[in-house]
Amino acid sequence: MAMLVFTLCGSGWLEIVLKTGVLRRFKRVTLSIAPISILFLIWDGYAVARGHWFFDRAQILGIYGPFSIPLEEYLFFFIVPLAAILTLEGITTVIPKWRKREFGE
């Protein structure tokens, strides 16, 4: 959980300082992140059920969701992509020509 907080803080400040507007478009961000996150969570659930994957009980809070997946794993699949989006938006806010080159006018 500490690493998730660290990850969020590491890129979350970009929203405040650079005013990237990512969190104002929360629905859009969620629609961007949710499809692939759901697929990975299903994959995790399958791997846990088959015994191919496990979560060290000493390193998690002990709160489990569907498919016997801990809370931290659910948060991981939202926070890490959110951090990537915040970072990308922060960079293209500081260097607008990159946005034009990558995404057009």
WOJO-V97674 format. One record per residue. N is the residue number from 1. RES is the residue in one letter. SS is DSSP state (2 for helix, 1 for strand, 0 for the rest). PSI is psi in radians with two decimals (NA if undefined). D_FIRST is the distance of its C-alpha to the first C-alpha in whole Angstrom. Layout:
N	RES	SS	PSI	D_FIRST
N	RES	SS	PSI	D_FIRST
This chain:
1	M	0	-0.62	0
2	A	2	-0.70	4
3	M	2	-0.61	5
4	L	2	-0.73	5
5	V	2	-0.76	6
6	F	2	-0.77	9
7	T	2	-0.79	10
8	L	2	-0.74	11
9	C	2	-0.61	12
10	G	2	-0.50	14
11	S	2	-0.26	16
12	G	2	-0.54	16
13	W	2	-0.43	18
14	L	2	-0.60	21
15	E	2	-0.69	21
16	I	2	-0.87	22
17	V	2	-0.81	24
18	L	0	-0.11	26
19	K	0	0.95	26
20	T	0	-0.43	25
21	G	0	0.22	25
22	V	0	-0.81	23
23	L	2	-0.39	21
24	R	2	-0.43	25
25	R	2	0.83	25
26	F	2	-0.70	22
27	K	2	-0.75	24
28	R	2	-0.75	25
29	V	2	-0.78	22
30	T	2	-0.74	21
31	L	2	-0.45	24
32	S	2	-0.66	23
33	I	2	-0.66	20
34	A	2	-0.83	20
35	P	2	-0.86	23
36	I	2	-0.59	21
37	S	2	-0.72	18
38	I	2	-0.76	20
39	L	2	-0.77	22
40	F	2	-0.62	19
41	L	2	-0.66	17
42	I	2	-0.75	21
43	W	2	-0.80	21
44	D	2	-0.81	18
45	G	2	-0.75	19
46	Y	2	-0.80	23
47	A	2	-0.67	21
48	V	2	-0.79	20
49	A	2	-0.61	23
50	R	2	-0.11	25
51	G	0	0.21	23
52	H	0	-0.29	23
53	W	0	2.56	19
54	F	0	2.90	16
55	F	0	2.23	13
56	D	0	2.00	13
57	R	2	-0.43	13
58	A	2	-0.26	12
59	Q	2	0.21	8
60	I	0	2.87	7
61	L	0	-0.39	8
62	G	0	0.18	11
63	I	0	2.09	12
64	Y	1	2.55	14
65	G	0	-2.82	15
66	P	2	2.66	18
67	F	2	0.32	19
68	S	2	0.62	17
69	I	0	2.29	14
70	P	1	2.73	11
71	L	2	-0.73	9
72	E	2	-0.62	6
73	E	2	-0.70	9
74	Y	2	-0.79	11
75	L	2	-0.64	9
76	F	2	-0.78	9
77	F	2	-0.09	13
78	F	2	-0.76	13
79	I	2	-0.74	11
80	V	2	-0.83	12
81	P	2	-0.63	16
82	L	2	-0.74	16
83	A	2	-0.69	15
84	A	2	-0.75	18
85	I	2	-0.77	20
86	L	2	-0.72	19
87	T	2	-0.80	20
88	L	2	-0.80	23
89	E	2	-0.65	25
90	G	2	-0.77	24
91	I	2	-0.81	26
92	T	2	-0.26	29
93	T	2	-0.70	29
94	V	2	-0.65	30
95	I	0	1.37	32
96	P	2	-0.48	34
97	K	2	-0.46	36
98	W	2	-0.66	33
99	R	2	-0.79	33
100	K	2	-0.72	36
101	R	2	-0.70	37
102	E	2	-0.65	34
103	F	2	-0.03	34
104	G	0	-3.09	38
105	E	0	NA	39
